[in-house]
Amino acid sequence: MDLKWNFLTILLLEIIFLLHHGWKADATLSKSKKKKDTCKSNDCKEKMQKVVGPITSSVFTNNLVSKNIKYQDILKYNKAYFDDVYERKFMGDVLGYVTPWNNHGYDVAKTFPKFTLISPVWLQIVQPQLGVYKIKGTHDIDEKWIRDVRNKNHLAKIVPRMLLDGWSLEGFVSLFSQSQYMYKFVDTIVNFVDERNLDGIVLEIWSQLGGNYKSEASQLIKELGEAMMSRKQKLILVIPPPLAARDTPGMFDRNDFELLAPIVDGFSLMTYDYPHYGSPGAVAPYDWIKDCVENLVPEKTLFRQKLLLGLNFYGYTYKGRSQTPIVGHAYLEMLEQHKPHLKWQKESREHKIEYKEDKKTRTTIYYPSLQSIEERIQLANELGTGLSIWEIGQGLDFFYDLL
């Protein structure tokens, strides 16, 4: 009997001990469980879900244009945009480039009727033999897409970029020195624009000459501009920045601008890719952009309106001394994976991201944010210029609320 009662006493004590400590464990677990349960509530679900536009609020009302933006906000709202897509905040000309290798740009051009100029990167003008000019890339021309863009946006002019591709020095010299070749070149372009029912072209030639043959190139552009103007076609000229770095002269200067401004409809100013010579740095520092505009046109004149201040919708990833471009979808993947902190850089007015993938390798990323883009749009407003965006397929959908 005594042994039996001793056994029962011990068993009872063990049960009391387990109940006491088990209650504490249950209490802790239930608290943790309760915390998880809050994430099943509608409020938490809403926070976790990614918002897709159109929505009834903009990036401004959602307080997303901020120096203190968090990666979670970008992941949640990057596909959200204000449902009144016809509302324009920037009233100057806006040129949007579209490339076949970033197909999302085709959708952006149709979704957001905020562009006055759309430049699909389709065409190359080649010279198979001296004095013979042909236009390549016509297989990329999408006539249905052009109709869709025009139906959605009556302001938009379709001005494909035309690049002089694979030209030898001899080819340029023959074009500049033989008047009959120059007229053939001009006729090839203006006839093509008419035949294809386009509104004009964006011509890229200046950078290919490396700052050489300036007077000859200017004469060619003047001949082309006059011919296009007579047919009510638009000519936009791509120009490199007048300052390669803060104080270093570039390939295009004030004299070049003043010579061509009366005959060219717009200048797509490449105010991005500020040179850092392999070290991490901002893609387009704010003060450098301002200096470039004021260097070309010191006073706020009507001709300054023809400058289309360049905005990059891409960024760069730096690992060691290697530099690679980063576009929207890759940027979002990086945010998902590394959950980084975005640091506002006061001097350049861009956001910077830094993280380590391992103990040795530091990664630095500069990619545009709503705050950095908005500050540059306001700069264009203050300076009295337009905008040109390279390129809209590389950006995030909520960027277009800013325009």
C-alpha positions as CSV (number, residue, x, y, z in Angstrom):
1,M,0.0,0.0,0.0
2,D,2.7,2.5,0.9
3,L,4.6,1.8,-2.3
4,K,1.4,2.2,-4.3
5,W,0.6,5.5,-2.6
6,N,4.2,6.7,-3.1
7,F,4.0,5.9,-6.8
8,L,0.7,7.8,-7.1
9,T,2.1,10.7,-5.1
10,I,5.1,11.0,-7.4
11,L,2.9,10.6,-10.5
12,L,0.6,13.4,-9.2
13,L,3.5,15.7,-8.6
14,E,4.9,15.1,-12.1
15,I,1.4,15.9,-13.6
16,I,1.2,19.1,-11.6
17,F,4.8,20.1,-12.7
18,L,4.0,19.4,-16.4
19,L,0.7,21.3,-16.2
20,H,2.3,24.3,-14.6
21,H,5.2,24.5,-17.1
22,G,3.1,23.4,-20.0
23,W,0.7,26.3,-19.3
24,K,3.6,28.7,-19.6
25,A,4.7,27.1,-22.8
26,D,1.2,27.2,-24.2
27,A,0.9,30.8,-23.2
28,T,4.1,31.7,-25.0
29,L,3.0,29.7,-28.1
30,S,-0.4,31.2,-28.1
31,K,1.1,34.7,-28.0
32,S,3.3,33.8,-31.0
33,K,0.4,32.2,-32.7
34,K,-1.8,35.2,-32.0
35,K,0.9,37.4,-33.6
36,K,0.8,35.3,-36.7
37,D,-3.0,35.4,-36.7
38,T,-2.9,39.2,-37.1
39,C,-1.2,38.6,-40.4
40,K,-4.3,36.8,-41.5
41,S,-6.4,39.8,-40.9
42,N,-7.5,42.0,-43.8
43,D,-5.2,44.9,-42.8
44,C,-2.1,42.7,-42.8
45,K,-3.1,41.0,-46.0
46,E,-3.4,44.4,-47.6
47,K,0.1,45.3,-46.5
48,M,1.6,42.1,-47.8
49,Q,-0.2,42.2,-51.2
50,K,1.3,43.9,-54.2
51,V,-0.9,46.6,-55.6
52,V,-1.6,46.7,-59.3
53,G,-2.9,49.7,-61.2
54,P,-5.0,51.5,-62.2
55,I,-5.8,52.7,-58.6
56,T,-7.7,55.7,-57.3
57,S,-4.6,57.3,-55.6
58,S,-1.3,58.5,-57.0
59,V,2.3,58.2,-55.8
60,F,1.8,61.6,-54.2
61,T,-1.2,60.8,-52.1
62,N,0.4,57.5,-51.1
63,N,3.5,59.4,-49.9
64,L,5.8,57.4,-52.1
65,V,7.8,60.4,-53.4
66,S,10.2,60.4,-50.5
67,K,13.8,60.5,-49.6
68,N,13.0,57.8,-47.0
69,I,11.4,55.3,-49.4
70,K,11.7,51.7,-48.2
71,Y,12.2,48.7,-50.4
72,Q,8.9,47.3,-49.2
73,D,7.0,50.3,-50.6
74,I,8.7,49.8,-54.0
75,L,7.8,46.1,-54.1
76,K,4.3,46.8,-53.0
77,Y,3.4,49.7,-55.3
78,N,5.7,49.6,-58.4
79,K,2.9,48.3,-60.6
80,A,0.3,50.7,-59.2
81,Y,-0.5,53.9,-61.1
82,F,-3.2,56.6,-60.8
83,D,-6.3,55.7,-62.9
84,D,-6.5,59.1,-64.5
85,V,-3.7,58.4,-66.9
86,Y,-4.7,61.5,-69.0
87,E,-3.7,63.8,-66.2
88,R,-0.4,65.6,-67.2
89,K,1.7,67.2,-64.5
90,F,4.6,68.2,-66.8
91,M,3.4,70.4,-69.7
92,G,6.6,70.5,-71.8
93,D,7.5,68.0,-74.5
94,V,8.2,64.5,-73.3
95,L,10.1,62.1,-75.5
96,G,9.9,58.4,-74.6
97,Y,12.2,55.9,-76.2
98,V,11.0,52.3,-76.8
99,T,13.3,49.4,-77.6
100,P,12.5,46.0,-79.0
101,W,14.6,44.3,-76.3
102,N,12.4,45.8,-73.5
103,N,9.0,45.0,-74.8
104,H,7.2,46.5,-71.8
105,G,7.9,49.9,-73.3
106,Y,5.3,49.2,-76.0
107,D,2.7,48.7,-73.4
108,V,3.8,51.8,-71.4
109,A,3.5,54.0,-74.6
110,K,-0.1,52.8,-75.0
111,T,-1.1,52.9,-71.3
112,F,0.2,56.4,-70.5
113,P,-0.9,59.1,-73.0
114,K,1.6,61.6,-71.5
115,F,4.2,61.6,-74.2
116,T,4.3,64.1,-77.0
117,L,7.0,62.2,-78.8
118,I,7.5,58.4,-79.0
119,S,10.7,57.1,-80.5
120,P,10.8,53.4,-81.2
121,V,14.4,52.2,-81.7
122,W,13.9,50.5,-85.0
123,L,15.9,51.9,-87.8
124,Q,19.4,52.1,-89.2
125,I,20.5,53.9,-92.3
126,V,23.3,52.1,-94.0
127,Q,25.6,52.8,-96.9
128,P,26.3,49.5,-98.8
129,Q,28.4,51.5,-101.3
130,L,29.4,55.1,-101.6
131,G,26.4,57.3,-102.4
132,V,23.8,54.5,-101.9
133,Y,21.6,54.8,-98.8
134,K,19.2,52.2,-97.5
135,I,17.1,52.0,-94.3
136,K,17.2,48.8,-92.4
137,G,15.1,47.6,-89.4
138,T,11.8,48.0,-91.2
139,H,10.8,44.5,-90.0
140,D,10.5,45.9,-86.5
141,I,7.9,48.5,-87.5
142,D,4.6,47.6,-85.9
143,E,1.8,49.5,-87.7
144,K,-0.9,48.3,-85.4
145,W,1.0,49.5,-82.3
146,I,1.4,52.9,-84.0
147,R,-2.3,53.1,-84.6
148,D,-3.1,52.1,-81.0
149,V,-0.7,54.7,-79.6
150,R,-2.2,57.4,-81.8
151,N,-5.8,56.4,-80.9
152,K,-5.0,56.6,-77.2
153,N,-2.8,59.8,-77.4
154,H,-3.6,62.4,-80.0
155,L,-0.6,64.4,-78.9
156,A,1.9,61.7,-79.6
157,K,4.2,62.0,-82.7
158,I,5.9,58.8,-83.8
159,V,9.5,59.6,-84.5
160,P,11.6,56.4,-84.7
161,R,15.3,56.7,-83.9
162,M,17.5,56.4,-87.0
163,L,21.1,55.5,-86.4
164,L,24.0,55.6,-89.0
165,D,25.1,52.0,-88.6
166,G,28.4,50.5,-89.7
167,W,29.7,53.6,-91.5
168,S,33.4,53.9,-92.4
169,L,35.2,57.2,-92.2
170,E,35.3,57.2,-96.0
171,G,31.5,56.9,-96.0
172,F,31.1,60.0,-93.9
173,V,33.7,61.9,-95.9
174,S,31.9,61.1,-99.2
175,L,28.6,62.2,-97.7
176,F,29.9,65.5,-96.5
177,S,32.0,66.3,-99.6
178,Q,29.7,65.3,-102.4
179,S,26.6,67.5,-102.6
180,Q,24.7,64.9,-104.7
181,Y,25.3,62.3,-102.0
182,M,24.0,64.7,-99.4
183,Y,20.8,65.3,-101.3
184,K,20.4,61.5,-101.8
185,F,20.7,61.0,-98.1
186,V,18.1,63.7,-97.3
187,D,15.7,62.3,-99.9
188,T,16.0,58.8,-98.6
189,I,14.9,59.9,-95.2
190,V,12.1,62.3,-96.0
191,N,10.6,59.9,-98.6
192,F,10.7,57.1,-96.1
193,V,9.0,59.1,-93.4
194,D,6.2,60.0,-95.9
195,E,5.8,56.4,-97.2
196,R,5.6,54.9,-93.7
197,N,3.2,57.6,-92.4
198,L,5.5,58.6,-89.6
199,D,5.8,62.0,-88.0
200,G,9.6,62.4,-88.3
201,I,12.7,60.9,-86.9
202,V,15.2,61.1,-84.1
203,L,18.7,61.2,-85.7
204,E,21.8,59.9,-84.0
205,I,25.0,61.0,-85.7
206,W,26.9,63.4,-83.6
207,S,28.5,61.0,-81.1
208,Q,29.6,58.7,-83.9
209,L,31.8,61.4,-85.3
210,G,33.5,61.8,-82.0
211,G,33.4,65.6,-82.2
212,N,35.0,65.7,-85.6
213,Y,33.5,67.1,-88.8
214,K,31.3,69.5,-86.9
215,S,30.7,72.0,-89.6
216,E,30.1,69.3,-92.2
217,A,27.6,67.5,-89.9
218,S,25.9,70.8,-89.2
219,Q,25.4,71.5,-92.9
220,L,24.0,68.0,-93.4
221,I,21.6,68.5,-90.5
222,K,20.5,71.9,-91.8
223,E,19.7,70.4,-95.2
224,L,17.8,67.6,-93.7
225,G,16.0,69.9,-91.2
226,E,14.8,72.3,-94.0
227,A,13.6,69.4,-96.1
228,M,11.7,67.9,-93.2
229,M,10.3,71.2,-92.2
230,S,8.9,71.8,-95.7
231,R,7.0,68.5,-95.4
232,K,5.9,69.2,-91.8
233,Q,8.1,66.3,-90.5
234,K,9.8,66.6,-87.1
235,L,13.6,66.3,-86.7
236,I,15.0,65.5,-83.2
237,L,18.8,65.4,-82.9
238,V,20.5,63.3,-80.3
239,I,23.3,65.3,-78.7
240,P,26.0,64.3,-76.1
241,P,26.3,66.4,-73.0
242,P,28.3,69.6,-73.4
243,L,30.2,68.7,-70.2
244,A,31.7,65.2,-70.2
245,A,32.3,65.7,-66.5
246,R,31.6,68.8,-64.3
247,D,34.2,71.0,-66.0
248,T,35.4,69.0,-69.0
249,P,34.1,70.2,-72.4
250,G,32.1,67.6,-74.4
251,M,31.6,67.1,-78.1
252,F,28.6,69.4,-78.5
253,D,28.8,73.1,-77.4
254,R,26.9,76.3,-77.4
255,N,28.0,77.3,-80.9
256,D,26.7,74.0,-82.3
257,F,23.4,74.5,-80.5
258,E,22.9,78.1,-81.7
259,L,23.7,77.1,-85.3
260,L,21.2,74.2,-85.4
261,A,18.4,75.4,-83.0
262,P,16.5,77.3,-85.7
263,I,16.2,74.3,-87.9
264,V,15.8,71.4,-85.5
265,D,12.6,70.7,-83.6
266,G,14.2,69.2,-80.5
267,F,17.5,68.1,-79.0
268,S,17.6,64.8,-77.1
269,L,20.2,65.7,-74.5
270,M,22.0,62.7,-73.1
271,T,22.3,63.9,-69.5
272,Y,23.0,60.5,-68.0
273,D,26.0,58.1,-67.7
274,Y,28.1,60.6,-65.8
275,P,31.7,59.3,-66.0
276,H,33.1,57.7,-62.8
277,Y,35.8,55.7,-64.5
278,G,34.8,52.4,-63.0
279,S,34.2,53.5,-59.4
280,P,30.6,53.6,-58.1
281,G,28.7,56.8,-58.5
282,A,25.4,58.5,-59.4
283,V,24.1,57.9,-63.0
284,A,23.2,61.6,-63.5
285,P,24.2,64.0,-60.7
286,Y,21.6,66.8,-60.3
287,D,24.1,69.7,-60.5
288,W,25.8,68.3,-63.6
289,I,22.4,68.1,-65.4
290,K,21.7,71.7,-64.5
291,D,25.2,72.8,-65.6
292,C,24.8,71.0,-68.9
293,V,21.6,72.9,-69.8
294,E,22.9,76.3,-68.7
295,N,26.2,75.7,-70.6
296,L,24.3,75.2,-73.8
297,V,21.6,77.9,-73.3
298,P,22.6,80.3,-70.5
299,E,19.3,82.2,-70.6
300,K,15.8,80.9,-70.4
301,T,14.8,81.5,-74.1
302,L,12.3,79.9,-76.5
303,F,15.2,77.9,-77.9
304,R,15.8,76.3,-74.5
305,Q,12.4,74.7,-74.8
306,K,13.8,72.6,-77.6
307,L,16.3,70.9,-75.2
308,L,14.8,67.6,-74.0
309,L,16.6,67.0,-70.7
310,G,17.6,63.3,-70.5
311,L,16.2,61.1,-67.8
312,N,17.6,57.5,-67.3
313,F,15.0,54.9,-66.3
314,Y,17.9,52.4,-65.8
315,G,20.7,52.2,-63.3
316,Y,24.0,50.6,-62.7
317,T,25.3,47.8,-60.5
318,Y,28.9,48.0,-59.3
319,K,30.8,45.0,-58.0
320,G,34.5,45.9,-57.5
321,R,35.4,47.8,-60.6
322,S,32.8,46.0,-62.8
323,Q,29.8,48.1,-63.9
324,T,26.7,46.5,-65.4
325,P,23.3,48.1,-66.3
326,I,20.3,47.2,-64.2
327,V,16.7,47.6,-65.4
328,G,13.3,47.5,-63.6
329,H,12.6,43.8,-63.4
330,A,16.2,43.0,-62.3
331,Y,16.0,45.8,-59.7
332,L,12.8,44.4,-58.2
333,E,14.3,40.9,-58.0
334,M,17.3,42.4,-56.2
335,L,14.9,44.1,-53.7
336,E,13.1,40.8,-53.1
337,Q,16.3,38.9,-52.5
338,H,18.4,41.4,-50.5
339,K,15.9,43.6,-48.8
340,P,18.3,46.6,-48.8
341,H,18.2,50.0,-47.2
342,L,17.9,52.9,-49.7
343,K,20.2,55.8,-48.8
344,W,19.4,59.3,-50.2
345,Q,22.6,61.0,-51.5
346,K,22.2,64.7,-50.8
347,E,24.8,65.9,-53.4
348,S,23.7,63.9,-56.4
349,R,20.0,63.7,-55.4
350,E,19.8,60.0,-56.2
351,H,19.2,56.9,-54.0
352,K,22.0,54.5,-53.4
353,I,21.9,50.8,-52.3
354,E,24.8,48.9,-50.7
355,Y,25.0,45.3,-49.5
356,K,27.4,42.4,-49.3
357,E,26.6,39.1,-51.0
358,D,29.5,37.6,-49.1
359,K,32.2,38.8,-46.7
360,K,34.5,40.1,-49.6
361,T,32.2,41.4,-52.3
362,R,30.4,44.7,-51.8
363,T,27.6,45.6,-54.3
364,T,26.6,49.2,-54.9
365,I,23.5,50.0,-57.0
366,Y,22.2,53.3,-58.3
367,Y,18.7,53.1,-59.9
368,P,16.2,56.0,-60.2
369,S,13.6,56.5,-57.5
370,L,10.4,58.5,-57.5
371,Q,12.2,61.2,-55.5
372,S,15.2,61.4,-57.9
373,I,12.9,61.6,-61.0
374,E,10.6,64.1,-59.4
375,E,13.5,66.5,-58.6
376,R,14.7,66.3,-62.1
377,I,11.3,66.9,-63.5
378,Q,11.0,70.0,-61.3
379,L,14.5,71.1,-62.5
380,A,13.2,70.8,-66.1
381,N,10.2,73.0,-65.1
382,E,12.5,75.6,-63.6
383,L,14.9,75.6,-66.6
384,G,12.2,75.6,-69.2
385,T,13.2,72.4,-71.0
386,G,11.4,69.3,-72.1
387,L,12.2,65.7,-71.1
388,S,13.6,62.7,-72.9
389,I,13.5,59.3,-71.3
390,W,15.9,56.4,-72.1
391,E,13.9,54.2,-72.0
392,I,10.4,53.6,-70.9
393,G,10.5,49.8,-70.9
394,Q,13.3,49.9,-68.3
395,G,11.3,51.9,-65.7
396,L,8.6,51.0,-63.2
397,D,5.0,51.7,-63.8
398,F,4.5,54.0,-60.9
399,F,7.1,56.4,-62.4
400,Y,4.6,57.7,-64.9
401,D,2.4,59.3,-62.2
402,L,5.1,61.9,-62.0
403,L,4.6,63.0,-65.7
